[in-house]
Amino acid sequence: MTAITDDLVLPPRRFSLATAIRRNPTIAFGAVLLAALIIVGVFAPYIAYSDPFKIAPVNRLKPPSERWWFGTDQFGRDIFSRTVYGARVSLIVGLSVALFSSAVGLALGLLCGYFRKVDGIVMRIMDGLMAIPSILLAIALITLTRPSLGIVILAIVIPEVPRIVRVVRAVVLSIRSQPYIESAIAGGTKNTKLLLRHVLPNTLAPLIVQSTYVCASAMLIEASLSFLGAGVPPEVPSWGNIIAQGRTFFQIAPWTILIPGIFLAITVLAVNLLGDGLRDRLDPRLARRL
């Protein structure tokens, strides 16, 4: 038998950004768009060239120009500055709802999928929440309290949790019947250790994918609530508020609606592209075809 020499040892594969982008164009495009929007939201005070709250009636309904890049609204406020600041509201709502709903849904999904007694009670509650349209449930919760950003986030988190719970529960039920799980149970492994070491890691891939869709859905719901007057206070520059306040003047000043609507569509598109790409890469059956 010949000895293995150092010449036969393959060198470690180096990470190539160009190769990663070529193999995952959807993830790359969505991530770049989302990162650009996050940068716009974080550095809004430095990007916006005027105060988004400043009212100047003499400049009302000015069309886009060198002085007013996106034009002005009916109060003379600069739409560019308000659109830039509006990115903060949408991104905060989307990311916060995705984070909180994923955390709560993951905990409940693990309990429901692993413990049958808990499953019967919790899933009936989840079914009841899913039977109510999310926007109507959010409006009902907001009308009981004073509108604020925190209340909007809470109102969207509650109807989004059942979606996460059902996904995680389905994964746990499929994993729980695997032979290695049954062997660990027969060997006396504690439930806590079993859930954290064997079950939880297998739920992370579908959880991440589902969280991206929840993030996009939360942004649309927040814009819808603000458009209906049940979201953040009207003086807060959010894309939903900008569209709602400009709908009366759409025929003479269409930029008051089109520009924030385009930014909202691009943000939702970026999150959905990122979610679709992650789904293709994290699903073993689809990953083999790529």
Secondary structure, 3 states (H helix, E strand, C coil): CCCCCHHHCCCCCCCCHHHHHHHCHHHHHHHHHHHHHHHHHHCHHHHCCCCCCCCCHHHCCCCCCCCCCCCECCCCCEHHHHHHHHHHHHHHHHHHHHHHHHHHHHHHHHHHHHCHHHHHHHHHHHHHHHCCCHHHHHHHHHHCCCCCHHHHHHHHHHHHHHHHHHHHHHHHHHHHCCHHHHHHHHCCCCHHHHHHHHHHHHHHHHHHHHHHHHHHHHHHHHHHHHHCCCCCCCCCCCHHHHHHHHHHHCCCCCHHHHHHHHHHHHHHHHHHHHHHHHHHHHCHHHHCCC
